[in-house]
Amino acid sequence: MAGHVASLGHNVQVVEPTDEDLKELETLFETLDISPPPGPFKKLVREKLRPFYRPRKKGRDGQ
């Protein structure tokens, strides 16, 4: 991501991209002939694997 985002949602955190991430972006930009090369990008990652899942409640059949 580059620029400002008003809201990221509930399960997102912003981190610095790795050198590998930036290299992938650079390669993608070159392949698609897009300018500019990677600059002040941020990486969006999940905070938790499944933050919205709750333990199952037992149903009528006991499962």
NORJO-V501236 format. One record per residue. N is the residue number from 1. RES is the residue in one letter. D_FIRST is the distance of its C-alpha to the first C-alpha in Angstrom with 2 decimals. Layout:
n->{N:N}
res->{RES:RES}
d_first->{D_FIRST:D_FIRST}
This chain:
n->{1:2:3:4:5:6:7:8:9:10:11:12:13:14:15:16:17:18:19:20:21:22:23:24:25:26:27:28:29:30:31:32:33:34:35:36:37:38:39:40:41:42:43:44:45:46:47:48:49:50:51:52:53:54:55:56:57:58:59:60:61:62:63}
res->{M:A:G:H:V:A:S:L:G:H:N:V:Q:V:V:E:P:T:D:E:D:L:K:E:L:E:T:L:F:E:T:L:D:I:S:P:P:P:G:P:F:K:K:L:V:R:E:K:L:R:P:F:Y:R:P:R:K:K:G:R:D:G:Q}
d_first->{0.00:3.75:6.71:8.45:8.61:12.34:12.66:11.07:14.42:17.02:16.00:12.49:11.90:9.24:10.32:10.29:9.64:13.17:14.95:15.25:11.53:11.31:14.56:13.49:10.75:13.57:16.02:14.15:13.82:17.47:18.65:17.34:18.39:15.18:14.80:13.52:13.04:10.13:10.09:8.63:5.40:5.22:6.17:7.29:10.99:14.13:16.63:19.67:20.70:22.50:22.44:24.18:27.04:30.35:33.46:35.64:38.65:41.90:43.08:46.65:47.34:46.37:43.27}
